[in-house]
């Protein structure tokens, strides 16, 4: 039997796609390694391998060959990092900067000229050379081992480019330039590490939402014990006081309160909770002290699943991210070849000075560094995923985020998406001298025996209006049509339009009235006695208040076609489509019909999203280019099924998602264009013999700073309110 293993390793300094590429080239090439996944947010690498072929020691050795350090990580336990692991890069960068500044200052003082120190002059004082070399060593401390590893693997990367440039500058006596390149590159790597760290902290803030302990009510004596959440059993009763966070998922068993669910669902308003309602770990109890029964262990709460999904999202890379990585793979060797040609061709063919053109070749190597280009995409994706999670939109990877930016059409399920999915009484129309109260009394008395959604809607209204519901005696269901009963000693009946036909009590005026309401999408409940019709009650699944504004907003984002799919009747579907402004509607559908329509939409529009509940619409969600589950909080199947899960049932999150994805893609394009454009400018300056090494590295560092700052703007992206 095959002996397979999954091990997770914490990689010190895993902040960039360059390190990922190096690890793929060493660990990924080992015999017996089947799969290797990376999590930049946690700085971890997960390796699937056969223990019969490769061992833990070989994997650790392969990581070392990539110029990186590793430590095993126990699942569920955060590895402790030492002071040097956490602060070493920063300390060496600062030291490099101090030595560089000291070298420059000593040169300027001893030669009595700032300009002489800046351009190098004919001779460097010994103390300045010593300080500059010290700046090179400290600045390149983390770079040189990786460059050696890249050279051994015959795979050029930015660490090798920088190392060649620094060593070359030292070789021709340009100590100021060598120190400037080493320090500024070290500083750019520190910025890169900080940018990934900031996105990492955005995810960490999700983890900090849930308290570490819970007030567990002991079932034997009722005593309240404070326990770590990991030790609270499923089914235990937990007490949460006002202002405190819920430590676990569960169901309210005692008390009433309102809960701020924004950390999970992104909802702006608190949600009222009463016995029987679900609560989620990380949400905030605003009003009364309540008790709830835990429904999941701490490791499996909705919040925990969100964190795991967001952390794992990096493995599903966006096409633009994959393109940048492939581009850099060929771009870097090409730049080394270009630098060699620049160093050789002008002196050989045109009599140029070897020293001058060798220097310009070094400038080309520095400006060719793909650092800004490589970091631009992953930081943008991580920032976008983190801000989406804060808004209650769980995106399972960069590939799905980018797919949302390319959508041309969206298909939406009706019930629970465009509508609330909960029928409510729209009108109560008394006839023949009956009153509204009498009508609701008789309807509620008979519907009390039914569990039908229409019956529940009538009972909810009766409770809301505090109707004193009488006892219905001799109750009898009329299959598929309605019911009859005796109320206060008098017989009454209740039922559909079809039952009214059979009773032969329908007048032409009443027929027109009922038909008009049915055409508008209402289901009719008719109440009558042996003499006449007592009145009508119309019931309909209410359209979400923002539905029309959402459809309009989707059109503004560039969505060409919005379609509604429903199993409801055609009249109801047409009425809703007209109200909210849909382009196309398909009614009376079975799940397999929805699947066929989505497949046809994909053929017509290529990039199509399906929005549903993630369970009943699973075939259609799978067939679409992008599956979006509505109201997924607490629904494990919905989170697992869809590519994107909207944790609340807030329809306004859909246009925000499309806009957020488009903005992310625009920022990635801006970053790539800017990074490549700046490199072309400096290559032109180098060919014109006008660029210097320190100018090139300063420009490269500036490019990294700008693309990082541009990408991190995505962390501030928040949904806007739409008018109903």
Buried (B, 14 or more C-beta within 10 A) or exposed (E): EEEEBEBBBBBBBBBBBBBBBBBBBBBBEBEBBEEBBBBBBBBBBBBBBBEEBBBBEBBBBBBBBBBBBBBEBEEEEEBEEEEEBEEBBEEBBBBBBBBBBBBBBBBBBBBEEEEBBBEBBEEBBEBBBBBBBBBBBBBBBBBBBBBBBBBEBEBBBBBBBBBBBBBBBBEBBBBBBBBBBBBBBBBBBBBBBBBBBBBBEBBBEBBEBBBEBBBBBEEEEEEEEEBEBEEBEBEBBBBBEEEBBBBBBBBBBEBEBBBBBBBBBBBEEBBEBEEEBBBBBBBBBBBEBBBBBBBBBBEBBBBBBBBEBBBBBBBBBBEBBEBBBEBBBEBBBEBBEBBEEBBBEBBEEEEBEEEEBBBBBBBBBBBBBBBBBBBBBBBBBBBBBBBBBBBBBBBBBBBBBBBBBBBBBBBBBBBBBBBBBEBBBBEBBBBEEBEBBBBBBBBBBBBBEBEEEBBBBBBBBBEEEEBEBBEBEEBEEBEEBBBBBBBEEEEBBBBBBEBBEEBEBBEEEBEEBBEEBBEBBBBBBBBBBEEEBBBBBBBBBBBBBBBBBBBBBBBEBEBBBBBBBBBBBEBBBBBBBEBBBBBBBBBEBEEEBBBBBBBEBBEEBEBBBBBBBBBBBBBBBBBBBBBBBBBBBBBEEBBBBBBBBBBBBBBBBBBBBBBBBBBBBEBBBBBBEBBBEBBEEBBEBBBEBEBBBBBBBBBBBBBBBBBBEBBBEBBEBEBEEBEE
